[in-house]
Amino acid sequence: MEEDNKTQIADDLSLKESVVRAIKEVYDPEIPVDVYELGLIYEINIFPINNIHVLMTLTSPACPSAEEIPGEIERQIKALPEVNDVTVEVTFDPPYTTEMMSETAKLELGFM
């Protein structure tokens, strides 16, 4: 039983890495940095049978790409052969700030 748990944890970590790579293919059309490095992804949850739930935000509630970005994230993740279903949920709590960006994104955008 313990070995099964270790295998499941390793499988989930591998799947999560694949999901993160897929998300990194999505860019905010107005910013030359992927949405993961921008800090727009709050949570990635893996549920049984490889169902993925992503909790994310946008740079602002008035973001012109509000429909486009979550849909593109969903499409990128669904393209992974090991994924069953994907739900992308958008929240504005907590509100996005540039402090949520990775160091890579801050360097790319000249914040450092």
C-alpha positions in Angstrom: 0.0 0.0 0.0 2.8 2.4 0.9 4.5 1.7 -2.4 1.3 2.5 -4.3 1.1 5.9 -2.5 4.7 6.7 -3.5 4.0 5.7 -7.1 0.9 7.9 -7.2 2.8 10.9 -5.7 5.6 10.4 -8.3 3.0 10.2 -11.1 1.2 13.3 -9.9 4.5 15.2 -9.7 5.4 14.1 -13.3 1.9 15.1 -14.5 2.1 18.5 -12.7 5.5 19.2 -14.4 3.8 18.4 -17.8 0.9 20.7 -16.9 3.3 23.5 -16.0 5.2 23.1 -19.3 1.9 23.2 -21.2 0.8 26.4 -19.3 4.2 28.0 -20.1 3.2 27.8 -23.8 0.5 30.5 -23.1 1.4 34.1 -23.2 -0.5 37.3 -22.4 -0.8 38.9 -25.9 0.3 42.2 -24.4 3.2 41.0 -22.4 6.1 38.9 -23.8 6.2 36.6 -20.8 4.3 33.3 -20.3 1.3 33.3 -17.9 3.0 31.0 -15.4 6.1 33.2 -15.0 3.8 36.2 -14.8 2.4 34.7 -11.6 -1.2 34.3 -13.0 -1.4 30.7 -11.9 -2.4 30.4 -8.2 -3.0 26.6 -8.0 -2.7 23.4 -10.1 -4.7 20.5 -8.6 -4.7 17.0 -9.8 -7.8 14.9 -9.0 -8.4 11.2 -9.6 -8.2 9.9 -13.1 -6.0 12.9 -14.1 -8.6 15.6 -13.9 -6.8 19.0 -13.7 -8.2 22.1 -12.0 -6.3 25.4 -12.4 -7.0 28.4 -10.3 -5.7 31.5 -12.0 -6.1 35.3 -12.2 -5.6 37.9 -14.8 -3.5 41.1 -14.7 -6.7 43.0 -14.3 -10.5 42.4 -14.3 -10.7 44.5 -17.4 -8.0 42.4 -19.2 -8.9 42.4 -23.0 -7.8 38.7 -23.1 -10.0 37.6 -20.3 -11.7 35.0 -22.5 -8.7 34.0 -24.6 -6.1 33.2 -21.9 -8.1 30.7 -19.8 -9.3 29.0 -22.9 -5.8 28.7 -24.3 -4.6 27.3 -21.0 -7.4 24.7 -21.0 -6.5 23.7 -24.6 -2.8 23.4 -23.9 -3.4 21.1 -20.9 -6.1 19.0 -22.7 -3.6 18.3 -25.4 -1.5 16.3 -22.9 -2.3 12.6 -23.6 -2.4 11.6 -19.9 -5.0 14.3 -19.0 -8.6 13.4 -18.7 -10.5 16.7 -18.1 -9.5 20.3 -17.4 -11.2 23.1 -15.5 -9.8 26.6 -15.5 -11.2 28.9 -12.8 -10.5 32.6 -12.8 -10.4 34.5 -9.5 -9.4 38.0 -8.5 -8.8 37.2 -4.9 -6.1 38.0 -4.1 -5.8 40.7 -6.7 -2.8 40.4 -9.1 0.3 42.5 -8.4 3.7 42.5 -10.1 5.2 41.0 -7.0 3.6 37.7 -8.1 6.0 37.5 -11.1 8.9 35.2 -11.1 12.4 36.7 -11.1 12.7 35.6 -14.8 9.6 37.6 -15.7 10.8 40.6 -13.7 14.1 40.5 -15.5 12.4 40.1 -18.9 10.2 43.1 -18.3 12.9 45.3 -16.8 11.6 45.3 -13.2 15.0 44.2 -11.9 
